[in-house]
């Protein structure tokens, strides 16, 4: 058994920012499924929002707060949003001083550009590799403090240890050897990222299989607002690889198969810089109504040609190379084929403004358990996230989590762990996968799940397709009990890990679909053709999904409103 004051699971921006806050004060361990510099935060491209007013002098945290509340379709908790937007400038200056190489203005200030749904140019950026720059800045700090922070790289977390409403640690596997170990801690933070790999077309890394949210759910923690999955409008056609919203922030156009800039029909004042949910639906509508491009009319086009070679290669170099490397499309001379791609998870583990996890809809907490970043649902994004607010959330709430964990950990005594029982539980679960005569093919089940989620619970939804999706997920869950794992060895058994990841995806996919069936309205990323309007009278509330012995139960809790009352959302 390994013992540390604090266990942080996940090494993205949220986890590393919390570790940075705790370094030198407590015995801290970071346990991560991938090498830290490979965390998915590094894939974020376009920028991180903060009202610095370096470019637009009239910008302010108050304007940022309003834009975020409106962008959330009024489902975001406004007290949390105010904290995030107010803390944003300090968070950016802090990481700049740690060495983040932001792009600069001629006056040598941090440069800022436009992003969808924002009223001002407030996206701070490092070309179109902003997440990479931020992640490596914090990774450097992790290496600098390596004597104070223990890193368990390529360890796979299998179980959250929680008893009597207290988090006591985790069980994890050393991927290299297959060895199982208990990690005992006074406090635990999950910064395990999103869950977009349940979809066929997705911008998410292969690691984003919802391991953290599923471990919390299986331990008795509810999951909140799982029906809200954001689709990014500019995923590379057939691949889903992200082409940053920075392309539109720099002035790129969206064209249909007729060569029309179609966003004038859907967001006449913002055009291509409408919020992602609106732009994704617009692109999907053009495709569905036969105005797509290509031989099958199944994509639209991102046109950067008018920006010129110098601007594209200086501001959007990654976009240029991705389009060329994966599709052979030269963005300097040809519009790039794109389609909506599953991108961001608004739902997740419910937590308060200090990232302390809720155990129910009444505001009671799990003692010693924290969540930050995309796996959490503090609800700063509500029903739809504005671009560049995700990196900001990870920085702001990673820092807040670290500060609160320092306080809580110092005041917490050690709770005992039954090491044998915890290890035996996990071994039984793995043995059920390894030592059976099952015949079902893992890849087939996974492919059918991805097809179902993409085409039955995707950009547009309705009762018929959601019902079919739920039925299919139930069928796949049953088939998974007979799934075959061919690789029986212990070291680097990726076959076993993929089976475990699939079990997670099947479990939370059911909650996405169930929440969507229950929510008989359209709000943000949840767009139902049979209920096309937002319904504040009945649905201005968060969905809470609880695990029961018979499956799941949905309950609800109110949205926290402070300054901004719901109004019609126009752009």
C-alpha positions in Angstrom: 0.0 0.0 0.0 1.2 3.5 -0.9 0.4 6.3 1.5 0.3 10.1 0.7 -1.5 13.0 2.3 -3.1 13.8 -1.1 -3.7 11.7 -4.2 -4.4 13.6 -7.4 -5.7 11.4 -10.2 -5.0 13.0 -13.6 -2.2 15.1 -14.8 -4.0 17.7 -17.0 -4.2 21.4 -16.3 -6.6 21.0 -13.3 -4.5 18.2 -11.6 -1.2 19.9 -12.2 -2.4 23.3 -11.0 -3.7 21.8 -7.8 -0.4 19.9 -7.3 1.4 23.2 -7.9 -0.6 24.8 -5.1 0.1 21.9 -2.7 3.7 21.4 -3.5 6.0 21.9 -0.5 3.1 21.9 2.0 1.9 18.3 2.0 3.0 14.8 0.8 1.4 14.9 -2.7 1.2 12.2 -5.3 -0.1 12.5 -8.9 -1.4 9.3 -10.4 -1.9 9.4 -14.2 -3.0 7.0 -16.9 -0.7 8.7 -19.5 2.6 10.5 -19.2 1.8 14.0 -17.8 2.8 15.9 -21.0 0.5 13.6 -23.0 -2.6 14.7 -21.0 -5.5 15.9 -23.2 -5.3 19.5 -22.0 -2.4 19.8 -24.4 -4.8 19.3 -27.3 -6.7 22.5 -26.6 -5.7 24.9 -29.4 -7.4 28.3 -29.6 -6.9 30.1 -26.3 -7.8 30.7 -22.7 -10.4 33.5 -21.8 -9.7 36.4 -19.5 -10.9 40.0 -19.5 -7.5 41.5 -19.6 -8.7 44.3 -22.0 -5.3 44.2 -23.8 -7.1 44.5 -27.2 -10.7 45.6 -26.4 -10.3 48.2 -23.8 -14.0 48.0 -22.7 -13.8 44.4 -21.7 -14.4 43.5 -18.0 -15.0 40.4 -15.8 -18.6 41.5 -15.6 -19.0 41.3 -19.3 -17.2 37.9 -19.3 -19.6 36.7 -16.7 -22.7 37.8 -18.7 -21.4 36.2 -21.9 -20.7 32.9 -20.0 -24.2 32.9 -18.3 -25.9 33.6 -21.7 -23.7 31.0 -23.4 -24.7 28.4 -20.8 -28.3 28.9 -21.9 -28.9 30.0 -18.3 -28.2 26.6 -16.8 -24.8 27.6 -15.5 -24.5 28.3 -11.7 -23.9 32.1 -11.7 -22.0 32.2 -8.4 -19.4 29.8 -9.8 -19.3 31.7 -13.1 -18.6 35.0 -11.4 -15.7 33.4 -9.5 -14.2 32.0 -12.6 -14.5 35.2 -14.6 -13.3 37.4 -11.8 -10.3 35.2 -11.1 -9.4 34.9 -14.7 -7.0 37.8 -15.1 -4.9 36.8 -12.1 -4.8 33.2 -13.3 -3.4 34.3 -16.7 -0.8 36.6 -15.2 0.2 33.9 -12.8 0.9 31.3 -15.4 2.5 33.9 -17.6 5.1 34.5 -14.8 5.7 30.8 -14.6 6.8 31.0 -18.3 3.9 30.4 -20.6 4.9 31.8 -24.0 1.7 33.7 -25.0 1.6 35.4 -28.3 2.2 39.2 -27.9 0.8 42.5 -29.1 3.1 45.1 -30.6 3.2 46.7 -27.1 4.4 43.3 -25.7 1.2 42.6 -23.9 -0.6 39.2 -24.1 -2.4 39.2 -27.4 -6.1 38.4 -27.5 -8.5 37.4 -30.2 -12.2 36.9 -30.8 -14.0 33.6 -29.9 -17.6 32.4 -30.4 -20.2 33.8 -27.9 -17.8 36.4 -26.4 -18.5 40.1 -26.8 -14.9 41.1 -26.8 -11.5 39.8 -27.9 -10.6 38.1 -24.7 -9.0 34.8 -25.8 -5.3 34.8 -24.7 -3.4 32.5 -27.0 -0.1 30.9 -27.9 -0.5 30.6 -31.7 -3.0 27.7 -32.0 -1.2 25.5 -29.4 -2.4 27.2 -26.2 -3.3 24.1 -24.3 0.1 22.6 -25.2 1.9 25.8 -23.9 -0.1 25.9 -20.7 0.3 22.1 -20.0 4.1 22.2 -20.5 4.5 25.3 -18.3 2.9 23.4 -15.5 4.7 20.2 -16.4 8.0 22.1 -16.0 6.9 23.2 -12.5 6.1 19.5 -11.7 9.6 18.5 -12.8 11.1 21.4 -10.8 9.2 20.2 -7.7 9.7 16.5 -8.4 11.3 16.0 -5.0 8.1 17.3 -3.4 5.6 15.6 -5.6 5.6 11.9 -6.4 4.4 11.1 -9.9 3.0 7.6 -10.7 3.0 7.8 -14.5 1.1 5.2 -16.5 -0.9 3.9 -13.6 -4.6 3.2 -14.3 -7.1 4.1 -11.5 -9.7 1.3 -11.1 -11.7 2.1 -8.0 -12.4 5.0 -5.7 -12.3 3.9 -2.0 -15.2 5.5 -0.2 -16.7 4.4 3.1 -19.2 6.2 5.3 -19.2 9.2 3.1 -15.4 9.6 3.3 -13.0 9.3 0.4 -10.0 7.2 1.6 -8.0 6.6 -1.5 -8.0 4.6 -4.8 -7.0 1.2 -6.2 -4.8 1.4 -9.3 -2.9 -0.8 -11.7 0.7 -0.3 -12.8 0.1 -0.7 -16.5 3.7 -1.8 -17.1 3.5 -4.8 -14.7 -0.2 -5.4 -14.1 0.4 -5.0 -10.3 -2.5 -3.8 -8.2 -1.9 -1.4 -5.4 -4.0 0.6 -2.9 -3.2 4.3 -2.6 -4.2 5.6 0.8 -4.8 9.4 1.3 -6.5 11.9 3.5 -7.9 13.7 0.5 -8.4 12.7 -3.2 -8.8 14.9 -6.2 -10.1 13.7 -9.6 -8.9 15.6 -12.6 -9.5 12.8 -15.0 -10.9 14.7 -18.0 -13.9 14.2 -20.2 -15.7 11.3 -21.8 -16.1 12.0 -25.5 -14.7 8.6 -26.7 -18.2 7.2 -26.4 -18.9 8.9 -29.8 -17.7 7.8 -33.2 -16.7 11.3 -34.4 -14.8 13.0 -31.6 -12.0 15.4 -30.9 -11.2 13.6 -27.7 -8.0 11.6 -27.1 -8.1 7.9 -26.8 -7.7 8.2 -23.0 -10.9 10.2 -22.5 -13.1 7.2 -21.6 -14.7 8.6 -18.4 -12.8 6.5 -15.9 -13.0 9.1 -13.2 -16.7 9.9 -13.5 -17.5 6.2 -13.6 -15.4 5.4 -10.5 -17.2 8.1 -8.6 -20.6 6.9 -9.8 -19.9 3.3 -8.8 -18.8 4.5 -5.4 -22.1 6.2 -4.8 -21.5 9.7 -6.1 -24.2 11.1 -8.4 -23.4 12.5 -11.9 -24.8 15.8 -12.9 -26.1 17.1 -16.3 -24.8 14.2 -18.3 -27.1 14.9 -21.2 -25.2 18.0 -22.2 -22.4 17.0 -24.6 -21.0 19.7 -26.7 -20.3 19.2 -30.4 -17.6 21.4 -31.9 -18.6 22.6 -35.4 -15.1 22.3 -37.0 -13.9 18.8 -36.6 -11.8 17.5 -39.5 -14.1 15.5 -41.8 -14.2 11.7 -41.0 -11.5 12.1 -38.3 -13.1 14.5 -35.8 -9.6 16.0 -35.0 -10.2 19.5 -33.7 -9.7 22.5 -36.0 -9.7 25.3 -33.5 -12.3 27.9 -33.2 -9.3 30.2 -33.5 -9.7 29.8 -37.2 -13.0 31.6 -37.1 -11.7 34.0 -34.5 -9.0 35.0 -37.0 -11.7 35.6 -39.6 -12.3 32.2 -41.3 -15.6 31.5 -43.1 -17.9 28.5 -43.0 -19.3 27.6 -46.4 -21.9 25.0 -47.5 -21.7 23.0 -50.7 -23.2 25.9 -52.7 -20.3 28.2 -51.6 -22.6 30.2 -49.3 -21.6 31.6 -45.9 -24.6 30.0 -44.2 -24.2 31.3 -40.7 -26.0 34.5 -41.7 -29.2 32.5 -41.5 -28.6 31.2 -38.0 -26.6 33.9 -36.1 -27.0 37.1 -38.2 -25.0 39.3 -35.8 -22.2 36.9 -34.8 -22.0 34.8 -38.0 -19.2 32.3 -37.6 -18.5 33.6 -34.1 -21.8 32.3 -32.7 -21.6 29.9 -29.7 -20.6 26.3 -30.6 -24.0 24.7 -30.0 -25.6 27.1 -32.5 -22.9 26.8 -35.1 -22.8 23.0 -34.8 -26.6 22.8 -35.4 -26.3 25.2 -38.3 -23.6 23.0 -40.0 -25.6 19.8 -39.3 -28.8 21.4 -40.7 -27.0 22.4 -43.9 -25.8 18.7 -44.2 -29.2 17.2 -43.3 -31.1 19.5 -45.8 -28.8 18.5 -48.7 -26.6 21.6 -48.9 -23.4 19.8 -47.7 -20.3 19.6 -49.8 -18.5 16.6 -51.3 -19.7 13.6 -53.3 -22.0 12.6 -50.5 -22.9 16.1 -49.3 -21.9 15.1 -45.8 -19.6 17.9 -44.7 -19.3 21.7 -44.9 -16.2 23.8 -45.5 -13.8 25.9 -43.4 -12.4 28.6 -45.7 -9.2 30.3 -44.6 -7.8 31.3 -48.0 -8.6 35.0 -47.7 -6.5 35.3 -44.5 -3.3 34.9 -46.5 -0.3 32.6 -46.0 1.5 34.8 -43.5 -1.4 35.0 -41.0 -2.3 31.3 -41.4 1.2 30.1 -40.7 1.8 32.5 -37.9 -1.5 32.3 -36.1 -2.9 28.9 -37.2 0.1 26.7 -38.0 -1.3 23.5 -36.3 -4.6 23.8 -38.2 -2.8 24.1 -41.4 -0.6 21.0 -40.8 -3.5 18.9 -39.4 -5.6 19.5 -42.5 -2.6 18.8 -44.8 -1.4 15.7 -43.0 -4.7 13.9 -42.4 -6.8 15.0 -45.5 -4.2 16.3 -47.9 -6.1 19.6 -47.9 -3.9 22.7 -48.3 -5.7 25.4 -46.4 -3.8 28.1 -48.2 -5.5 27.3 -51.4 -8.5 25.1 -50.7 -11.4 25.1 -48.1 -11.0 22.3 -45.5 -13.8 19.7 -45.1 -15.3 19.7 -41.6 -18.2 18.3 -39.7 -19.5 18.6 -36.1 -17.5 16.5 -33.7 -18.2 15.4 -30.0 -15.9 17.7 -28.1 -16.6 18.6 -24.5 -18.5 17.2 -21.6 -20.5 19.8 -19.6 -21.7 17.1 -17.2 -19.7 15.2 -14.6 -19.0 14.9 -10.9 -21.0 17.5 -9.0 -18.8 19.8 -6.9 -19.0 23.2 -5.1 -17.0 26.3 -5.8 -14.0 24.9 -3.9 -14.3 21.6 -5.9 -15.6 19.6 -3.0 -17.8 16.8 -4.3 -21.5 16.6 -3.5 -23.0 13.2 -2.5 -26.6 14.3 -3.2 -28.9 17.0 -4.6 -29.3 18.6 -1.1 -25.7 20.0 -0.9 -24.1 17.4 1.3 -20.5 16.5 0.6 -18.2 13.5 0.4 -15.6 14.2 2.9 -12.1 14.4 1.4 -13.2 14.1 -2.2 -12.6 16.8 -4.8 -13.0 17.1 -8.6 -11.8 19.8 -11.0 -11.5 20.3 -14.7 -13.7 18.5 -17.3 -14.6 15.5 -15.1 -16.2 17.9 -12.7 -19.6 19.7 -12.9 -19.2 22.9 -10.9 -21.5 24.1 -13.7 -19.6 27.1 -15.0 -20.7 25.9 -18.5 -24.3 24.9 -17.9 -25.9 23.6 -21.1 -23.1 24.9 -23.4 -19.5 25.9 -22.9 -18.1 29.0 -24.6 -14.8 28.4 -26.3 -11.6 29.2 -24.2 -13.5 28.8 -20.9 -12.4 25.2 -20.5 -8.7 25.9 -20.0 -9.7 28.8 -17.7 -11.9 26.6 -15.6 -9.0 24.1 -15.2 -6.6 26.8 -14.1 -9.0 28.7 -11.8 -10.6 25.7 -10.1 -7.4 23.6 -10.0 -5.9 26.4 -8.0 -9.0 26.7 -5.8 -9.1 22.9 -5.3 -5.4 23.0 -4.2 -6.1 25.8 -1.6 -9.1 24.0 -0.2 -7.4 20.6 -0.1 -4.5 22.1 1.9 -6.9 23.4 4.5 -9.0 20.2 4.6 -6.1 17.8 4.6 -4.4 19.5 7.5 -7.6 19.2 9.6 -8.2 15.5 8.6 -7.2 12.4 10.5 -6.3 9.2 8.7 -9.3 6.8 8.0 -8.5 3.1 8.0 -8.5 1.1 4.8 -9.2 -2.7 4.5 -6.5 -3.2 1.9 -7.3 -6.9 1.3 -11.0 -6.2 0.7 -10.3 -3.4 -1.8 -7.8 -5.4 -3.8 -10.0 -8.5 -3.7 -12.9 -6.5 -5.1 -10.9 -5.2 -8.0 -9.3 -8.6 -8.7 -12.8 -10.2 -8.9 -13.9 -7.6 -11.4 -10.8 -8.1 -13.6 -11.1 -11.9 -13.3 -14.6 -11.7 -14.7 -13.1 -10.2 -17.8 -10.0 -12.4 -18.1 -11.1 -15.8 -17.0 -14.2 -16.6 -18.9 -15.2 -18.5 -22.1 -17.0 -15.4 -23.4 -17.4 -15.0 -27.2 -18.5 -11.4 -27.7 -16.1 -9.2 -29.5 -14.9 -6.0 -27.7 -14.3 -4.0 -30.8 -17.7 -4.8 -32.3 -19.5 -3.7 -29.1 -17.5 -0.5 -28.9 -18.2 0.3 -32.6 -21.9 -0.2 -32.2 -22.0 2.0 -29.1 -20.1 4.8 -30.9 -22.5 4.6 -33.9 -25.5 4.7 -31.6 -24.3 7.7 -29.6 -23.3 9.7 -32.6 -26.4 9.1 -34.8 -29.1 8.6 -32.1 -27.9 11.0 -29.4 -25.8 13.5 -31.3 -26.2 17.1 -32.4 -30.0 16.6 -32.8 -32.2 14.3 -30.7 -35.8 13.2 -30.5 -37.8 10.7 -28.5 -37.8 7.9 -31.1 -34.0 7.9 -31.7 -33.2 8.4 -28.0 -35.5 5.5 -27.2 -33.7 3.3 -29.8 -30.4 4.5 -28.3 -31.3 3.5 -24.8 -32.5 0.1 -26.0 -29.3 -0.5 -27.9 -27.1 0.6 -24.9 -29.0 -1.9 -22.7 -28.4 -4.6 -25.2 -24.7 -3.8 -25.4 -24.4 -3.7 -21.7 -25.8 -7.3 -21.6 -23.5 -8.4 -24.4 -20.5 -6.9 -22.5 -21.0 -9.4 -19.7 -19.9 -12.0 -22.3 -17.1 -10.0 -23.8 -13.9 -11.8 -24.8 -10.4 -10.6 -23.6 -7.8 -12.5 -25.6 -4.7 -11.2 -23.9 -4.2 -12.9 -20.5 -0.8 -11.6 -19.6 -0.1 -9.0 -16.9 2.3 -6.6 -18.4 1.0 -3.9 -20.7 -2.3 -5.6 -21.1 -4.0 -3.0 -23.2 -6.7 -5.5 -24.2 -7.8 -5.7 -20.6 -7.7 -1.9 -20.2 -9.8 -1.4 -23.3 -12.4 -3.8 -21.9 -12.5 -1.9 -18.6 -12.7 1.4 -20.5 -15.6 0.1 -22.5 -17.5 -0.9 -19.4 -17.2 2.7 -18.3 -18.4 4.1 -21.6 -21.4 1.8 -21.6 -22.3 2.8 -18.1 -22.2 6.6 -18.6 -23.7 6.5 -22.1 -26.9 5.2 -20.6 -27.0 8.2 -18.3 -26.4 10.6 -21.2 -29.3 9.1 -23.1 -31.6 8.8 -20.1 -31.1 12.4 -19.1 -31.8 13.5 -22.7 -35.0 11.4 -22.8 -36.2 13.0 -19.6 -35.4 16.6 -20.5 -38.3 17.5 -22.8 -36.9 20.8 -24.0 -34.0 22.2 -26.1 -31.3 24.0 -24.1 -27.7 24.6 -25.2 -26.1 21.5 -26.6 -29.2 19.4 -25.9 -31.3 20.0 -29.0 -34.6 18.0 -29.4 -36.5 18.3 -32.7 -39.7 17.2 -30.9 -39.2 19.8 -28.2 -37.5 22.7 -30.0 -38.0 25.4 -27.4 -36.3 26.1 -24.0 -38.7 25.5 -21.1 -37.6 27.6 -18.1 -40.9 26.8 -16.2 -40.1 23.1 -16.0 -36.4 22.6 -16.9 -34.4 25.4 -15.3 -32.7 22.7 -13.1 -29.8 20.3 -13.0 -30.1 16.6 -13.6 -28.6 14.3 -11.0 -28.2 10.6 -11.8 -27.8 8.2 -8.9 -26.7 4.6 -9.2 -29.2 2.1 -7.6 -29.3 -1.6 -7.3 -31.8 -1.7 -10.1 -30.0 0.7 -12.4 -30.2 4.5 -12.0 -32.5 7.2 -10.6 -32.8 10.8 -11.8 -33.3 13.6 -9.4 -33.0 17.4 -9.9 -31.7 20.5 -8.1 -32.2 24.2 -8.9 -29.8 26.4 -10.8 -28.0 29.1 -8.7 -29.1 32.5 -10.0 -27.5 35.7 -8.9 -27.6 38.7 -11.2 -28.8 37.6 -14.6 -32.4 36.4 -15.2 -33.1 34.1 -18.2 -33.8 35.9 -21.5 -34.1 34.8 -25.1 -30.7 33.8 -26.4 -30.0 35.6 -29.6 -26.7 36.2 -31.5 
